[in-house]
């Protein structure tokens, strides 16, 4: 609504300036009839040689112009100026209305190209004058028109070159680079995987993030594409991601922005991961993802990455070698004589000598742990059984000896 008000004020302001300017021009160009008559009489006396009388009439004509203002004379030229000015204002507003998605990179490139084009045109003007003096011999009006045409052509060529090669301008002019600059904290650019994961919402509730969360438009399009997939599992994941994004936008503890800026130097049909890395690098943001491969690619491109898995692993309970732990064996391991269990936080524990303890509670001693971006694994050694499984076989009960009841005395 505010933008429409600004456009209306702009249109009214242009019309008012045109009206006032034309009115002032007419009043200055159309002297009163009395002053016009005195001025013509003065010309007659000057032609007759009576310069004293002519000077007196000129002075009276000047006083008459200062004393009163004559009526305005409507002219086709003045009307044309008003119509052209008003149409120019309408065209500007129309262009602004038809281009709602503007890029600061493009605007900066146009401004820089226009500035360089004007400087080159100014430097080429003496050259054009010298060539006109030596070869063309054109009248001053034609020479001035030639300067204007040359300036327009040079500005167009420079702007076109800057827009097409703005990513390489820094190699020609040091410290000049058309990249998006952000004030304050660096923003966090969300990946599809981290939105679908949903843990980012719980982290935001802890007030851990002060930066703005940015979701590029192509990430939102990918979520919509996944939610429309014929595969039920993919469709559920996509809908979960859209729900999580809606909850993030409704969260008052964090700011979420949908950015329509296309990543520079990347084609429209390029893979989403490539677009995401280029976008995060352009906006000087930190990428938030759970994708291990994307994490490595972004680090190679010089983009800072925040991996939710790394954050979750950093918050898990620390296990030291030799520490005792109670665990329930869930399934058999890949290697012989290995059993697999899980800690309360979901960490997988590989237990040596517990393959036949499936479903039982055991006590183990920690031998080592392995920490990676994909997760954490803990390795342990079976010590003793805590509780046998219900309905366990003889093989699973060989380490568990229940108390034997005394045998009843034999009858007769």
Residue pairs with C-beta under 8 A, 6 or more apart in sequence:
7 93
7 96
7 97
10 89
10 92
10 93
11 89
11 90
11 93
14 85
14 86
14 88
14 89
15 86
15 89
18 81
18 82
18 85
18 86
19 82
22 78
22 81
22 82
23 72
25 78
26 72
26 73
26 78
27 69
27 70
27 72
30 70
30 71
30 72
30 73
31 39
31 61
31 64
31 65
31 70
32 64
32 65
32 68
32 69
32 70
33 70
34 64
34 68
35 61
35 62
35 64
35 65
35 70
36 61
36 70
38 57
38 58
38 60
38 61
38 64
39 57
39 58
39 61
41 57
42 53
42 54
42 55
42 56
42 57
42 58
42 61
43 54
45 51
45 53
45 54
45 57
46 54
101 260
103 261
103 262
104 180
105 166
105 178
105 179
105 180
105 261
105 264
106 163
108 178
109 159
109 162
109 163
109 166
109 178
110 159
110 162
110 163
112 162
112 169
112 176
112 178
113 155
113 158
113 159
113 160
113 161
113 162
113 163
114 155
114 158
114 159
116 158
116 162
117 151
117 154
117 155
117 156
117 157
117 158
117 159
118 151
118 155
120 154
120 158
121 147
121 150
121 151
121 154
121 155
124 150
124 154
125 147
125 150
128 143
128 146
128 147
128 150
129 143
132 138
132 143
132 146
138 146
162 169
166 178
166 264
167 178
167 264
167 265
169 176
169 177
169 178
170 176
170 177
178 264
179 264
179 282
179 283
179 284
180 261
180 282
180 283
180 284
181 284
182 283
182 284
182 285
185 210
185 211
185 212
186 211
186 284
186 285
186 286
186 304
187 211
187 212
187 213
187 214
187 257
187 283
187 285
187 286
188 209
188 211
188 212
188 213
188 214
188 285
188 286
188 287
188 288
188 306
189 214
189 215
189 216
189 276
189 279
189 280
189 283
189 285
189 286
189 287
189 288
190 200
190 213
190 214
190 215
190 219
190 288
191 219
191 276
191 287
191 288
191 289
191 290
191 291
191 294
192 219
192 222
192 223
192 226
192 241
192 272
193 289
193 290
193 291
193 294
194 200
194 288
194 289
194 290
194 308
195 215
195 219
195 223
195 241
195 244
195 245
195 248
196 223
196 237
196 238
196 240
196 241
196 244
197 290
197 308
198 240
198 244
199 308
199 312
200 213
200 244
200 248
200 288
200 308
201 244
201 247
201 248
201 251
203 209
203 308
203 311
204 213
204 248
204 251
204 253
204 254
205 251
205 253
207 253
209 254
211 286
212 254
212 255
212 256
212 257
213 248
213 254
213 255
213 256
213 257
213 288
214 256
214 257
214 259
214 283
214 285
215 245
215 256
215 257
215 258
215 259
216 258
216 259
216 261
216 263
216 275
216 276
216 279
217 258
217 259
217 260
218 272
218 275
218 276
219 272
219 276
220 245
220 258
222 272
223 238
223 241
223 242
223 245
224 238
224 242
225 238
226 234
226 235
226 237
226 238
226 241
227 235
227 238
227 239
227 241
227 242
228 235
228 238
229 235
229 238
245 256
248 254
248 256
249 256
259 279
259 283
261 279
261 282
261 283
262 268
263 275
263 276
263 278
263 279
263 282
264 278
264 282
265 278
266 274
266 275
266 278
273 291
273 294
273 297
276 287
276 294
277 287
277 294
277 297
277 298
277 301
277 303
279 285
280 286
280 287
280 298
280 303
281 301
281 302
281 303
286 303
286 304
286 305
286 306
287 294
287 298
287 303
287 304
287 305
287 306
288 305
288 306
288 307
288 308
289 295
289 298
289 305
289 306
289 307
289 308
290 307
290 308
290 309
292 373
292 374
295 305
295 307
295 373
298 304
298 305
299 305
307 373
309 373
309 374
309 375
310 373
313 371
313 373
313 375
313 376
316 343
316 345
316 347
316 376
317 343
317 345
317 347
319 325
319 366
319 369
319 378
320 366
321 366
321 367
321 368
322 365
322 366
323 365
323 366
324 363
324 364
324 365
324 366
324 383
325 343
325 349
325 363
325 364
325 365
325 366
325 380
326 361
326 362
326 363
326 386
327 341
327 343
327 349
327 351
327 361
327 362
327 363
327 364
327 380
328 341
328 359
328 360
328 361
328 362
329 339
329 340
329 341
329 351
329 354
329 357
329 358
329 359
329 360
329 362
330 340
330 341
330 342
330 358
330 359
331 339
331 340
331 358
332 338
332 339
332 340
332 355
332 358
333 339
333 340
333 350
333 351
333 355
336 355
337 352
337 353
337 354
337 355
338 350
338 351
338 352
338 354
338 355
339 350
339 351
339 353
339 354
339 355
339 356
339 357
339 358
339 362
339 382
340 348
340 349
340 350
340 351
341 348
341 349
341 351
341 354
341 362
342 348
342 349
343 349
343 378
347 375
347 376
347 377
347 378
348 375
348 376
348 377
348 378
349 364
349 377
349 378
349 379
349 380
350 377
350 378
350 379
350 380
351 357
351 362
351 364
351 379
351 380
351 381
351 382
352 367
352 379
352 380
352 381
352 382
353 381
353 382
354 362
354 364
354 382
356 395
356 396
357 382
357 385
357 396
358 389
358 396
359 389
359 392
359 396
360 385
360 386
360 387
360 388
360 389
360 392
360 396
361 385
361 386
361 387
362 382
362 383
362 384
362 385
362 386
363 383
363 384
363 385
363 386
364 380
364 381
364 382
364 383
365 380
365 381
365 383
366 378
366 379
366 380
367 379
367 380
367 381
368 378
368 379
369 376
369 377
369 378
369 379
370 376
370 377
370 378
370 379
384 399
385 399
385 400
388 396
388 397
388 400
389 396
392 400
